[in-house]
Amino acid sequence: MEEQVWEPLVTVEGLPLTGGEGRFRLLETAETGLAYLIHYPAGVASPPHAHDHDSIVYVLSGRLRGAVAGVESELGPGDSALHPRGVTHHVEALTDSMWVEFKSPLPRRPPIA
């Protein structure tokens, strides 16, 4: 099995993260979607943005605060959230946090870099 390498994560939908940088690994890709493993250190946040796909976030560790369409929430291990296609949202790591993010349909261009 090939070792999976972490990539730096500095932008979401072409917009820079605030508070530092995260990292990600592409877990799997299918014809209809993909899954990333994402890590943000405490204090790192995505700017408000929207996607051309739906995203489902499943938190593995840490605490996240975010908003979807202006509705704020906090997530911890075992919690999940939906970021619907075309709806503005953002995420901030309150503590070092790791989550799996499923995206469908397959994004037209890489949403993170």
N, CA, C and O atoms as CSV, one atom per row, in Angstrom:
chain,resi,resn,atom,element,x,y,z
A,1,MET,N,N,0.832,-1.171,0.000
A,1,MET,CA,C,0.000,0.000,0.000
A,1,MET,C,C,0.885,1.246,0.000
A,1,MET,O,O,1.841,1.340,0.770
A,2,GLU,N,N,0.560,2.187,-0.859
A,2,GLU,CA,C,1.324,3.421,-0.982
A,2,GLU,C,C,1.067,4.342,0.205
A,2,GLU,O,O,-0.073,4.491,0.645
A,3,GLU,N,N,2.143,4.970,0.731
A,3,GLU,CA,C,1.986,5.897,1.852
A,3,GLU,C,C,1.239,7.144,1.385
A,3,GLU,O,O,1.539,7.702,0.330
A,4,GLN,N,N,0.270,7.569,2.180
A,4,GLN,CA,C,-0.490,8.766,1.842
A,4,GLN,C,C,0.237,9.992,2.388
A,4,GLN,O,O,0.661,10.020,3.543
A,5,VAL,N,N,0.371,10.991,1.539
A,5,VAL,CA,C,1.124,12.184,1.873
A,5,VAL,C,C,0.168,13.348,2.120
A,5,VAL,O,O,-0.788,13.544,1.370
A,6,TRP,N,N,0.428,14.108,3.161
A,6,TRP,CA,C,-0.340,15.321,3.435
A,6,TRP,C,C,0.111,16.417,2.489
A,6,TRP,O,O,1.304,16.568,2.226
A,7,GLU,N,N,-0.852,17.187,1.973
A,7,GLU,CA,C,-0.585,18.346,1.117
A,7,GLU,C,C,-0.954,19.606,1.902
A,7,GLU,O,O,-1.884,19.575,2.708
A,8,PRO,N,N,-0.233,20.723,1.678
A,8,PRO,CA,C,-0.634,21.961,2.354
A,8,PRO,C,C,-1.981,22.447,1.836
A,8,PRO,O,O,-2.288,22.311,0.651
A,9,LEU,N,N,-2.773,23.010,2.726
A,9,LEU,CA,C,-4.075,23.558,2.367
A,9,LEU,C,C,-4.042,25.038,2.727
A,9,LEU,O,O,-4.037,25.397,3.905
A,10,VAL,N,N,-4.020,25.900,1.701
A,10,VAL,CA,C,-3.906,27.337,1.930
A,10,VAL,C,C,-5.068,28.123,1.323
A,10,VAL,O,O,-5.267,29.290,1.659
A,11,THR,N,N,-5.840,27.488,0.428
A,11,THR,CA,C,-6.991,28.169,-0.169
A,11,THR,C,C,-8.189,27.227,-0.243
A,11,THR,O,O,-8.045,26.007,-0.312
A,12,VAL,N,N,-9.374,27.833,-0.226
A,12,VAL,CA,C,-10.636,27.128,-0.455
A,12,VAL,C,C,-11.371,27.923,-1.523
A,12,VAL,O,O,-11.616,29.117,-1.352
A,13,GLU,N,N,-11.721,27.272,-2.617
A,13,GLU,CA,C,-12.379,27.945,-3.745
A,13,GLU,C,C,-11.617,29.196,-4.162
A,13,GLU,O,O,-12.212,30.217,-4.507
A,14,GLY,N,N,-10.270,29.098,-4.124
A,14,GLY,CA,C,-9.413,30.196,-4.564
A,14,GLY,C,C,-9.231,31.310,-3.549
A,14,GLY,O,O,-8.520,32.276,-3.826
A,15,LEU,N,N,-9.851,31.204,-2.383
A,15,LEU,CA,C,-9.756,32.227,-1.342
A,15,LEU,C,C,-8.813,31.756,-0.235
A,15,LEU,O,O,-8.869,30.592,0.159
A,16,PRO,N,N,-7.942,32.645,0.279
A,16,PRO,CA,C,-6.967,32.211,1.295
A,16,PRO,C,C,-7.612,31.911,2.643
A,16,PRO,O,O,-8.554,32.581,3.064
A,17,LEU,N,N,-7.079,30.882,3.311
A,17,LEU,CA,C,-7.466,30.600,4.691
A,17,LEU,C,C,-6.952,31.735,5.577
A,17,LEU,O,O,-6.024,32.449,5.199
A,18,THR,N,N,-7.549,31.898,6.742
A,18,THR,CA,C,-7.061,32.872,7.716
A,18,THR,C,C,-6.500,32.133,8.922
A,18,THR,O,O,-6.919,31.014,9.221
A,19,GLY,N,N,-5.556,32.757,9.612
A,19,GLY,CA,C,-5.005,32.188,10.840
A,19,GLY,C,C,-3.946,31.125,10.631
A,19,GLY,O,O,-3.543,30.473,11.594
A,20,GLY,N,N,-3.483,30.927,9.409
A,20,GLY,CA,C,-2.465,29.918,9.132
A,20,GLY,C,C,-2.872,29.030,7.982
A,20,GLY,O,O,-3.648,29.431,7.115
A,21,GLU,N,N,-2.347,27.827,7.980
A,21,GLU,CA,C,-2.707,26.888,6.918
A,21,GLU,C,C,-3.071,25.536,7.490
A,21,GLU,O,O,-2.647,25.167,8.584
A,22,GLY,N,N,-3.860,24.812,6.731
A,22,GLY,CA,C,-4.235,23.460,7.096
A,22,GLY,C,C,-3.459,22.471,6.242
A,22,GLY,O,O,-2.445,22.811,5.634
A,23,ARG,N,N,-3.954,21.245,6.209
A,23,ARG,CA,C,-3.367,20.218,5.352
A,23,ARG,C,C,-4.467,19.239,4.980
A,23,ARG,O,O,-5.484,19.141,5.666
A,24,PHE,N,N,-4.256,18.512,3.884
A,24,PHE,CA,C,-5.277,17.566,3.435
A,24,PHE,C,C,-4.633,16.379,2.737
A,24,PHE,O,O,-3.495,16.433,2.269
A,25,ARG,N,N,-5.419,15.295,2.688
A,25,ARG,CA,C,-5.070,14.111,1.909
A,25,ARG,C,C,-6.306,13.720,1.123
A,25,ARG,O,O,-7.409,13.685,1.668
A,26,LEU,N,N,-6.128,13.427,-0.146
A,26,LEU,CA,C,-7.215,12.882,-0.951
A,26,LEU,C,C,-7.337,11.412,-0.576
A,26,LEU,O,O,-6.389,10.645,-0.745
A,27,LEU,N,N,-8.511,11.011,-0.064
A,27,LEU,CA,C,-8.707,9.621,0.363
A,27,LEU,C,C,-9.153,8.735,-0.788
A,27,LEU,O,O,-8.563,7.681,-1.029
A,28,GLU,N,N,-10.189,9.156,-1.499
A,28,GLU,CA,C,-10.741,8.358,-2.601
A,28,GLU,C,C,-11.407,9.276,-3.615
A,28,GLU,O,O,-11.892,10.354,-3.270
A,29,THR,N,N,-11.425,8.839,-4.864
A,29,THR,CA,C,-12.142,9.539,-5.923
A,29,THR,C,C,-12.987,8.529,-6.679
A,29,THR,O,O,-12.534,7.422,-6.970
A,30,ALA,N,N,-14.223,8.915,-6.995
A,30,ALA,CA,C,-15.128,8.092,-7.791
A,30,ALA,C,C,-15.677,8.968,-8.918
A,30,ALA,O,O,-15.421,10.171,-8.952
A,31,GLU,N,N,-16.420,8.374,-9.823
A,31,GLU,CA,C,-17.005,9.144,-10.917
A,31,GLU,C,C,-17.929,10.238,-10.409
A,31,GLU,O,O,-18.069,11.281,-11.048
A,32,THR,N,N,-18.558,10.009,-9.266
A,32,THR,CA,C,-19.584,10.934,-8.783
A,32,THR,C,C,-19.181,11.741,-7.558
A,32,THR,O,O,-20.008,12.478,-7.022
A,33,GLY,N,N,-17.933,11.627,-7.093
A,33,GLY,CA,C,-17.533,12.402,-5.936
A,33,GLY,C,C,-16.160,12.036,-5.425
A,33,GLY,O,O,-15.445,11.243,-6.039
A,34,LEU,N,N,-15.794,12.620,-4.292
A,34,LEU,CA,C,-14.489,12.341,-3.691
A,34,LEU,C,C,-14.563,12.549,-2.187
A,34,LEU,O,O,-15.539,13.086,-1.663
A,35,ALA,N,N,-13.510,12.111,-1.504
A,35,ALA,CA,C,-13.411,12.275,-0.055
A,35,ALA,C,C,-12.010,12.760,0.298
A,35,ALA,O,O,-11.010,12.226,-0.181
A,36,TYR,N,N,-11.962,13.786,1.146
A,36,TYR,CA,C,-10.708,14.321,1.664
A,36,TYR,C,C,-10.631,14.068,3.172
A,36,TYR,O,O,-11.658,14.009,3.848
A,37,LEU,N,N,-9.412,13.921,3.694
A,37,LEU,CA,C,-9.125,14.013,5.117
A,37,LEU,C,C,-8.506,15.393,5.301
A,37,LEU,O,O,-7.506,15.708,4.657
A,38,ILE,N,N,-9.082,16.218,6.168
A,38,ILE,CA,C,-8.644,17.603,6.335
A,38,ILE,C,C,-8.267,17.851,7.789
A,38,ILE,O,O,-8.937,17.379,8.708
A,39,HIS,N,N,-7.184,18.596,7.983
A,39,HIS,CA,C,-6.719,18.982,9.321
A,39,HIS,C,C,-6.500,20.487,9.340
A,39,HIS,O,O,-5.802,21.031,8.483
A,40,TYR,N,N,-7.102,21.163,10.326
A,40,TYR,CA,C,-6.845,22.581,10.596
A,40,TYR,C,C,-6.287,22.671,12.011
A,40,TYR,O,O,-6.886,22.124,12.937
A,41,PRO,N,N,-5.156,23.346,12.202
A,41,PRO,CA,C,-4.740,23.667,13.566
A,41,PRO,C,C,-5.712,24.670,14.183
A,41,PRO,O,O,-6.450,25.345,13.465
A,42,ALA,N,N,-5.714,24.767,15.493
A,42,ALA,CA,C,-6.574,25.733,16.186
A,42,ALA,C,C,-6.347,27.125,15.615
A,42,ALA,O,O,-5.208,27.544,15.412
A,43,GLY,N,N,-7.447,27.843,15.356
A,43,GLY,CA,C,-7.370,29.211,14.863
A,43,GLY,C,C,-7.417,29.357,13.353
A,43,GLY,O,O,-7.602,30.466,12.852
A,44,VAL,N,N,-7.256,28.275,12.621
A,44,VAL,CA,C,-7.323,28.344,11.158
A,44,VAL,C,C,-8.787,28.315,10.734
A,44,VAL,O,O,-9.593,27.569,11.291
A,45,ALA,N,N,-9.120,29.141,9.739
A,45,ALA,CA,C,-10.509,29.236,9.287
A,45,ALA,C,C,-10.575,29.413,7.780
A,45,ALA,O,O,-9.676,29.981,7.160
A,46,SER,N,N,-11.652,28.918,7.212
A,46,SER,CA,C,-11.936,29.184,5.804
A,46,SER,C,C,-12.740,30.476,5.726
A,46,SER,O,O,-13.501,30.783,6.644
A,47,PRO,N,N,-12.583,31.235,4.648
A,47,PRO,CA,C,-13.420,32.414,4.469
A,47,PRO,C,C,-14.816,31.972,4.022
A,47,PRO,O,O,-14.984,30.833,3.587
A,48,PRO,N,N,-15.805,32.839,4.118
A,48,PRO,CA,C,-17.114,32.483,3.560
A,48,PRO,C,C,-16.964,32.157,2.069
A,48,PRO,O,O,-16.350,32.911,1.315
A,49,HIS,N,N,-17.536,31.023,1.662
A,49,HIS,CA,C,-17.430,30.569,0.273
A,49,HIS,C,C,-18.573,29.616,-0.038
A,49,HIS,O,O,-19.290,29.180,0.863
A,50,ALA,N,N,-18.740,29.296,-1.310
A,50,ALA,CA,C,-19.740,28.326,-1.754
A,50,ALA,C,C,-19.088,27.427,-2.793
A,50,ALA,O,O,-18.065,27.784,-3.378
A,51,HIS,N,N,-19.685,26.253,-3.024
A,51,HIS,CA,C,-19.140,25.265,-3.959
A,51,HIS,C,C,-20.141,24.939,-5.062
A,51,HIS,O,O,-21.323,25.271,-4.970
A,52,ASP,N,N,-19.636,24.273,-6.119
A,52,ASP,CA,C,-20.494,23.755,-7.200
A,52,ASP,C,C,-20.919,22.314,-6.909
A,52,ASP,O,O,-21.351,21.593,-7.810
A,53,HIS,N,N,-20.795,21.903,-5.650
A,53,HIS,CA,C,-21.101,20.532,-5.224
A,53,HIS,C,C,-21.592,20.579,-3.778
A,53,HIS,O,O,-21.425,21.589,-3.095
A,54,ASP,N,N,-22.191,19.497,-3.320
A,54,ASP,CA,C,-22.539,19.344,-1.906
A,54,ASP,C,C,-21.315,18.826,-1.168
A,54,ASP,O,O,-20.535,18.054,-1.724
A,55,SER,N,N,-21.141,19.249,0.090
A,55,SER,CA,C,-20.076,18.727,0.951
A,55,SER,C,C,-20.704,18.235,2.248
A,55,SER,O,O,-21.534,18.920,2.847
A,56,ILE,N,N,-20.307,17.062,2.670
A,56,ILE,CA,C,-20.701,16.538,3.972
A,56,ILE,C,C,-19.437,16.441,4.809
A,56,ILE,O,O,-18.467,15.795,4.413
A,57,VAL,N,N,-19.453,17.083,5.963
A,57,VAL,CA,C,-18.324,17.108,6.885
A,57,VAL,C,C,-18.631,16.146,8.027
A,57,VAL,O,O,-19.707,16.205,8.622
A,58,TYR,N,N,-17.674,15.249,8.334
A,58,TYR,CA,C,-17.802,14.342,9.480
A,58,TYR,C,C,-16.565,14.540,10.351
A,58,TYR,O,O,-15.452,14.223,9.930
A,59,VAL,N,N,-16.753,15.063,11.563
A,59,VAL,CA,C,-15.643,15.420,12.440
A,59,VAL,C,C,-15.096,14.180,13.140
A,59,VAL,O,O,-15.840,13.413,13.751
A,60,LEU,N,N,-13.781,14.002,13.039
A,60,LEU,CA,C,-13.084,12.895,13.701
A,60,LEU,C,C,-12.516,13.323,15.049
A,60,LEU,O,O,-12.584,12.569,16.020
A,61,SER,N,N,-11.949,14.545,15.114
A,61,SER,CA,C,-11.364,15.028,16.362
A,61,SER,C,C,-11.377,16.554,16.368
A,61,SER,O,O,-11.414,17.193,15.317
A,62,GLY,N,N,-11.345,17.124,17.571
A,62,GLY,CA,C,-11.307,18.569,17.718
A,62,GLY,C,C,-12.693,19.185,17.777
A,62,GLY,O,O,-13.697,18.486,17.909
A,63,ARG,N,N,-12.727,20.519,17.677
A,63,ARG,CA,C,-13.990,21.274,17.694
A,63,ARG,C,C,-13.952,22.301,16.582
A,63,ARG,O,O,-12.983,23.045,16.429
A,64,LEU,N,N,-15.031,22.327,15.806
A,64,LEU,CA,C,-15.196,23.290,14.721
A,64,LEU,C,C,-16.370,24.199,15.018
A,64,LEU,O,O,-17.365,23.783,15.611
A,65,ARG,N,N,-16.238,25.459,14.594
A,65,ARG,CA,C,-17.362,26.385,14.627
A,65,ARG,C,C,-17.544,26.850,13.190
A,65,ARG,O,O,-16.568,27.085,12.479
A,66,GLY,N,N,-18.781,26.979,12.771
A,66,GLY,CA,C,-19.025,27.427,11.414
A,66,GLY,C,C,-20.434,27.918,11.247
A,66,GLY,O,O,-21.223,27.962,12.191
A,67,ALA,N,N,-20.732,28.289,10.016
A,67,ALA,CA,C,-22.077,28.743,9.690
A,67,ALA,C,C,-22.404,28.282,8.282
A,67,ALA,O,O,-21.542,28.261,7.403
A,68,VAL,N,N,-23.654,27.915,8.083
A,68,VAL,CA,C,-24.195,27.570,6.776
A,68,VAL,C,C,-25.398,28.468,6.569
A,68,VAL,O,O,-26.353,28.436,7.345
A,69,ALA,N,N,-25.344,29.275,5.509
A,69,ALA,CA,C,-26.432,30.231,5.226
A,69,ALA,C,C,-26.737,31.106,6.440
A,69,ALA,O,O,-27.895,31.430,6.705
A,70,GLY,N,N,-25.674,31.491,7.188
A,70,GLY,CA,C,-25.846,32.373,8.334
A,70,GLY,C,C,-26.252,31.706,9.629
A,70,GLY,O,O,-26.341,32.374,10.659
A,71,VAL,N,N,-26.505,30.392,9.607
A,71,VAL,CA,C,-26.884,29.659,10.819
A,71,VAL,C,C,-25.621,29.044,11.424
A,71,VAL,O,O,-25.002,28.160,10.830
A,72,GLU,N,N,-25.244,29.525,12.622
A,72,GLU,CA,C,-24.012,29.075,13.268
A,72,GLU,C,C,-24.219,27.792,14.061
A,72,GLU,O,O,-25.302,27.525,14.582
A,73,SER,N,N,-23.132,26.994,14.139
A,73,SER,CA,C,-23.157,25.776,14.953
A,73,SER,C,C,-21.728,25.409,15.329
A,73,SER,O,O,-20.766,25.895,14.734
A,74,GLU,N,N,-21.611,24.536,16.336
A,74,GLU,CA,C,-20.329,23.956,16.727
A,74,GLU,C,C,-20.427,22.455,16.551
A,74,GLU,O,O,-21.463,21.849,16.822
A,75,LEU,N,N,-19.322,21.858,16.088
A,75,LEU,CA,C,-19.266,20.423,15.861
A,75,LEU,C,C,-18.086,19.830,16.606
A,75,LEU,O,O,-17.024,20.445,16.705
A,76,GLY,N,N,-18.284,18.616,17.134
A,76,GLY,CA,C,-17.223,17.864,17.780
A,76,GLY,C,C,-17.165,16.469,17.193
A,76,GLY,O,O,-17.892,16.165,16.247
A,77,PRO,N,N,-16.310,15.614,17.736
A,77,PRO,CA,C,-16.159,14.259,17.205
A,77,PRO,C,C,-17.499,13.533,17.076
A,77,PRO,O,O,-18.297,13.508,18.013
A,78,GLY,N,N,-17.727,12.950,15.913
A,78,GLY,CA,C,-18.959,12.218,15.641
A,78,GLY,C,C,-20.068,13.071,15.068
A,78,GLY,O,O,-21.087,12.541,14.624
A,79,ASP,N,N,-19.891,14.400,15.069
A,79,ASP,CA,C,-20.900,15.290,14.495
A,79,ASP,C,C,-20.667,15.442,12.997
A,79,ASP,O,O,-19.560,15.239,12.499
A,80,SER,N,N,-21.736,15.806,12.289
A,80,SER,CA,C,-21.629,16.030,10.843
A,80,SER,C,C,-22.451,17.251,10.464
A,80,SER,O,O,-23.330,17.687,11.206
A,81,ALA,N,N,-22.142,17.790,9.290
A,81,ALA,CA,C,-22.868,18.939,8.757
A,81,ALA,C,C,-22.881,18.851,7.242
A,81,ALA,O,O,-21.986,18.275,6.624
A,82,LEU,N,N,-23.911,19.432,6.662
A,82,LEU,CA,C,-24.042,19.513,5.213
A,82,LEU,C,C,-23.798,20.946,4.769
A,82,LEU,O,O,-24.388,21.883,5.307
A,83,HIS,N,N,-22.925,21.105,3.786
A,83,HIS,CA,C,-22.722,22.386,3.106
A,83,HIS,C,C,-23.322,22.208,1.710
A,83,HIS,O,O,-22.649,21.705,0.810
A,84,PRO,N,N,-24.591,22.619,1.520
A,84,PRO,CA,C,-25.245,22.395,0.235
A,84,PRO,C,C,-24.607,23.204,-0.902
A,84,PRO,O,O,-24.073,24.293,-0.692
A,85,ARG,N,N,-24.679,22.652,-2.071
A,85,ARG,CA,C,-24.183,23.298,-3.293
A,85,ARG,C,C,-24.752,24.717,-3.403
A,85,ARG,O,O,-25.957,24.926,-3.268
A,86,GLY,N,N,-23.858,25.694,-3.652
A,86,GLY,CA,C,-24.270,27.069,-3.871
A,86,GLY,C,C,-24.606,27.866,-2.621
A,86,GLY,O,O,-24.958,29.040,-2.731
A,87,VAL,N,N,-24.509,27.268,-1.426
A,87,VAL,CA,C,-24.858,27.956,-0.181
A,87,VAL,C,C,-23.575,28.412,0.523
A,87,VAL,O,O,-22.658,27.615,0.723
A,88,THR,N,N,-23.514,29.677,0.893
A,88,THR,CA,C,-22.332,30.228,1.547
A,88,THR,C,C,-22.169,29.630,2.947
A,88,THR,O,O,-23.130,29.500,3.706
A,89,HIS,N,N,-20.918,29.268,3.263
A,89,HIS,CA,C,-20.591,28.677,4.561
A,89,HIS,C,C,-19.132,28.973,4.895
A,89,HIS,O,O,-18.369,29.422,4.040
A,90,HIS,N,N,-18.755,28.719,6.142
A,90,HIS,CA,C,-17.357,28.835,6.569
A,90,HIS,C,C,-17.139,27.929,7.768
A,90,HIS,O,O,-18.090,27.512,8.429
A,91,VAL,N,N,-15.861,27.627,8.043
A,91,VAL,CA,C,-15.481,26.736,9.141
A,91,VAL,C,C,-14.253,27.308,9.833
A,91,VAL,O,O,-13.338,27.807,9.177
A,92,GLU,N,N,-14.235,27.232,11.178
A,92,GLU,CA,C,-13.073,27.644,11.959
A,92,GLU,C,C,-12.744,26.538,12.962
A,92,GLU,O,O,-13.637,25.996,13.613
A,93,ALA,N,N,-11.470,26.212,13.082
A,93,ALA,CA,C,-11.036,25.226,14.074
A,93,ALA,C,C,-10.852,25.908,15.423
A,93,ALA,O,O,-9.986,26.771,15.569
A,94,LEU,N,N,-11.661,25.527,16.412
A,94,LEU,CA,C,-11.519,26.049,17.773
A,94,LEU,C,C,-10.364,25.368,18.491
A,94,LEU,O,O,-9.706,25.970,19.339
A,95,THR,N,N,-10.124,24.108,18.145
A,95,THR,CA,C,-8.974,23.333,18.621
A,95,THR,C,C,-8.406,22.628,17.394
A,95,THR,O,O,-9.034,22.630,16.336
A,96,ASP,N,N,-7.228,22.026,17.522
A,96,ASP,CA,C,-6.716,21.227,16.401
A,96,ASP,C,C,-7.813,20.247,16.005
A,96,ASP,O,O,-8.326,19.512,16.849
A,97,SER,N,N,-8.172,20.233,14.732
A,97,SER,CA,C,-9.338,19.469,14.285
A,97,SER,C,C,-9.051,18.689,13.018
A,97,SER,O,O,-8.290,19.127,12.155
A,98,MET,N,N,-9.680,17.516,12.923
A,98,MET,CA,C,-9.556,16.675,11.740
A,98,MET,C,C,-10.933,16.164,11.364
A,98,MET,O,O,-11.721,15.774,12.226
A,99,TRP,N,N,-11.221,16.169,10.046
A,99,TRP,CA,C,-12.512,15.686,9.571
A,99,TRP,C,C,-12.384,15.081,8.194
A,99,TRP,O,O,-11.437,15.350,7.455
A,100,VAL,N,N,-13.368,14.250,7.868
A,100,VAL,CA,C,-13.507,13.708,6.518
A,100,VAL,C,C,-14.555,14.562,5.826
A,100,VAL,O,O,-15.610,14.848,6.393
A,101,GLU,N,N,-14.259,14.967,4.595
A,101,GLU,CA,C,-15.198,15.776,3.821
A,101,GLU,C,C,-15.496,15.057,2.510
A,101,GLU,O,O,-14.606,14.829,1.690
A,102,PHE,N,N,-16.775,14.703,2.329
A,102,PHE,CA,C,-17.252,14.030,1.131
A,102,PHE,C,C,-17.843,15.076,0.199
A,102,PHE,O,O,-18.623,15.918,0.643
A,103,LYS,N,N,-17.490,15.043,-1.084
A,103,LYS,CA,C,-17.975,16.025,-2.049
A,103,LYS,C,C,-18.622,15.309,-3.234
A,103,LYS,O,O,-18.034,14.406,-3.829
A,104,SER,N,N,-19.859,15.735,-3.568
A,104,SER,CA,C,-20.578,15.135,-4.686
A,104,SER,C,C,-21.543,16.176,-5.256
A,104,SER,O,O,-22.173,16.901,-4.486
A,105,PRO,N,N,-21.677,16.270,-6.586
A,105,PRO,CA,C,-20.947,15.501,-7.586
A,105,PRO,C,C,-19.472,15.900,-7.609
A,105,PRO,O,O,-19.060,16.828,-6.913
A,106,LEU,N,N,-18.703,15.207,-8.396
A,106,LEU,CA,C,-17.273,15.478,-8.512
A,106,LEU,C,C,-17.082,16.948,-8.868
A,106,LEU,O,O,-17.624,17.407,-9.873
A,107,PRO,N,N,-16.315,17.703,-8.061
A,107,PRO,CA,C,-16.095,19.121,-8.360
A,107,PRO,C,C,-15.487,19.318,-9.761
A,107,PRO,O,O,-14.696,18.498,-10.227
A,108,ARG,N,N,-15.872,20.415,-10.418
A,108,ARG,CA,C,-15.334,20.731,-11.753
A,108,ARG,C,C,-13.858,21.061,-11.703
A,108,ARG,O,O,-13.122,20.798,-12.655
A,109,ARG,N,N,-13.418,21.646,-10.577
A,109,ARG,CA,C,-11.999,21.965,-10.380
A,109,ARG,C,C,-11.684,21.671,-8.916
A,109,ARG,O,O,-12.600,21.630,-8.095
A,110,PRO,N,N,-10.414,21.466,-8.568
A,110,PRO,CA,C,-10.093,21.188,-7.165
A,110,PRO,C,C,-10.566,22.323,-6.263
A,110,PRO,O,O,-10.172,23.470,-6.472
A,111,PRO,N,N,-11.405,22.031,-5.258
A,111,PRO,CA,C,-11.933,23.087,-4.391
A,111,PRO,C,C,-10.938,23.571,-3.338
A,111,PRO,O,O,-11.107,24.654,-2.779
A,112,ILE,N,N,-9.893,22.770,-3.062
A,112,ILE,CA,C,-8.907,23.166,-2.067
A,112,ILE,C,C,-7.516,23.027,-2.657
A,112,ILE,O,O,-7.276,22.201,-3.538
A,113,ALA,N,N,-6.610,23.843,-2.160
A,113,ALA,CA,C,-5.212,23.775,-2.601
A,113,ALA,C,C,-4.335,24.368,-1.514
A,113,ALA,O,O,-3.115,24.417,-1.664
